[in-house]
């Protein structure tokens, strides 16, 4: 309830993701190259927003010894600024 009485406000948020990956190995060097696209559809009573963003990913690995390897991972993920409202500013990434 607000000062003007009760109100009803509908919001529709949808996030979809399509991804493809190619991987292989050359001697001790392993690689994975991926490309994806993310669609964020955000609809409220006033506006409708459809955003498309690329989401590339690269993983390189090098075999050091038996059951040991060195790995470099890089990726990019686009997010709507409103999707993270109320969430902490940092996140823990486990490997």
C-alpha positions as CSV (number, residue, x, y, z in Angstrom):
1,X,0.0,0.0,0.0
2,X,1.3,3.5,-0.8
3,X,0.0,7.0,-0.1
4,X,-2.3,6.9,-3.2
5,X,-3.8,3.6,-2.2
6,X,-3.0,0.0,-3.3
7,X,-1.4,-0.7,-6.7
8,X,-0.4,-3.7,-8.7
9,X,2.8,-3.7,-10.8
10,X,3.8,-6.6,-13.1
11,X,7.3,-7.2,-14.2
12,X,8.5,-10.0,-16.6
13,X,12.2,-10.8,-16.6
14,X,13.5,-13.6,-18.8
15,X,17.1,-14.6,-19.6
16,X,18.0,-17.1,-22.3
17,X,21.4,-18.4,-23.3
18,X,22.6,-20.3,-26.5
19,X,26.2,-21.6,-26.5
20,X,28.5,-23.7,-28.8
21,X,32.0,-24.9,-28.0
22,X,34.9,-26.4,-29.9
23,X,37.7,-28.3,-28.1
24,X,40.9,-30.2,-28.9
25,X,44.4,-31.0,-27.9
26,X,47.7,-30.5,-29.5
27,X,50.7,-32.2,-27.8
28,X,50.5,-31.0,-24.2
29,X,48.3,-28.0,-25.0
30,X,44.5,-28.3,-24.6
31,X,42.0,-25.7,-25.8
32,X,38.3,-25.0,-25.6
33,X,36.9,-22.1,-27.6
34,X,33.2,-21.2,-27.1
35,X,30.8,-18.5,-28.3
36,X,27.4,-17.9,-27.0
37,X,24.7,-15.3,-27.1
38,X,22.5,-14.1,-24.2
39,X,19.1,-12.6,-24.6
40,X,17.7,-10.6,-21.7
41,X,14.0,-9.7,-22.0
42,X,12.7,-7.3,-19.4
43,X,9.1,-6.1,-19.6
44,X,7.3,-3.8,-17.3
45,X,4.0,-1.8,-17.5
46,X,5.9,1.1,-19.1
47,X,8.7,-0.4,-21.2
48,X,9.8,-3.6,-22.9
49,X,13.6,-4.1,-23.4
50,X,15.2,-6.9,-25.4
51,X,19.0,-7.0,-25.2
52,X,21.4,-9.4,-27.0
53,X,25.0,-9.8,-25.8
54,X,27.8,-12.1,-27.0
55,X,29.3,-14.4,-24.4
56,X,32.7,-15.7,-25.5
57,X,34.8,-18.2,-23.6
58,X,38.4,-19.4,-23.9
59,X,40.1,-22.2,-21.9
60,X,43.8,-23.1,-22.4
61,X,45.5,-25.9,-20.5
62,X,49.0,-27.3,-20.4
63,X,49.9,-30.7,-19.0
64,X,52.7,-30.5,-16.5
65,X,52.9,-34.0,-15.1
66,X,50.6,-37.0,-14.5
67,X,47.3,-35.7,-13.1
68,X,48.6,-32.1,-13.1
69,X,47.9,-29.2,-15.5
70,X,48.0,-25.5,-15.6
71,X,44.8,-23.9,-16.8
72,X,43.8,-20.4,-18.0
73,X,40.1,-19.5,-18.3
74,X,38.6,-16.3,-19.5
75,X,35.0,-15.5,-20.3
76,X,32.6,-12.6,-20.5
77,X,29.1,-12.5,-19.3
78,X,26.8,-9.5,-19.8
79,X,24.1,-8.9,-17.2
80,X,21.2,-6.4,-16.9
81,X,22.0,-3.9,-14.2
82,X,18.6,-4.5,-12.7
83,X,19.2,-8.3,-12.4
84,X,21.8,-7.7,-9.7
85,X,19.8,-5.2,-7.7
86,X,20.1,-6.2,-4.0
87,X,22.9,-8.7,-4.6
88,X,26.4,-8.3,-3.1
89,X,28.9,-6.4,-5.2
90,X,31.5,-9.3,-5.2
91,X,31.2,-13.0,-5.8
92,X,33.3,-16.0,-5.0
93,X,34.2,-18.2,-7.9
94,X,35.2,-21.8,-7.1
95,X,37.5,-23.8,-9.4
